[in-house]
Amino acid sequence: MMVPKWVRDILTDDTGINFTPDKVAMVSGVVVFHGLAITHVVINKQPFDPVAFGGGFGALLAGGGGAMWLASRQKPSGGGQ
């Protein structure tokens, strides 16, 4: 199965070949988080709580961003020193 170029650009490293675990986990977490929020409201007939949703979603984005930042700092620099 071919992965569309825009998905590959989001989920891979600078080479465009290797998928990075931090980016895959982040995108998967966002999709699952939204799916669970929709299920909670639509199927379970619970009221939507924007404060809880925003706090949880913000924590997910902050954790994913932190993981990506940490991974970018561990890359070897091209300076040769």
N, C-alpha and C positions, 0 to 999 in steps of 0.2 A: 504494500500500500504506500503510495507516494504522499508525503506530507506537503501541504501547500507551502510555497516559499515564504509567505508572511508568517506562518506558524513557525517554520524553521528559523527565520530571522529572530523571532522572539525567544525561542527556547534553546538556541545553540550558542556556543562561544564565538570568539572572533573569527574562527576559521569557517564557521557555518557547517561544520561536519559533526562535531561532538555535542550532544545534548548535555546541559549542565544540570546537576541535581537540584541546585537552589532555584533555578528558574522553573523547572518542571514542577517542583513542589509548590512554588508560589502560585503558578497558574492553576494547578490542580486544586489547591486550597481555595482559591477565589471561586472556581466553578462549583465546588462542593458547598462552600459557605452560602452562595446564592441559592443553590438547589435546596438546601436545608431550610433557609429562610422562607422560600416560596412554599415548600411543603408545610411548614409550620403554620403559615397563614391560610393557604388555600385548602389543604386537606384536613388539617386539625381544627380549622375555624377559630384560631387564636388571633387576638388583635396584634397588629404590627407594632413593635416597640422600636422606634427609630433611635432612641438613645442606646439601647442594648445592642442593636444592629450596628450602629456607628462605632461604638466602643470595640466590639469584637472585630469588625472589619478593619478598623484602624490598627488594632493590635496585629492582625494578620499581615497587613501591608508593612507595618514597621518591622516585624520579624523577618519578613521576606527581603525587605530593603537592606536590613542589617546583614543578612546572610550574603546578599549579593555584594555589598560593600566589603565585607570581610574576604570574600573570594577574590575580589579584584585587587586587594592589597597583597594577596599571597602570590600573585603572578610575578614571574621574573621580569625585571625591566630589561629593555633592549640596550641599555647603556654599556654593558660589558664590564661594569665595575662592581 
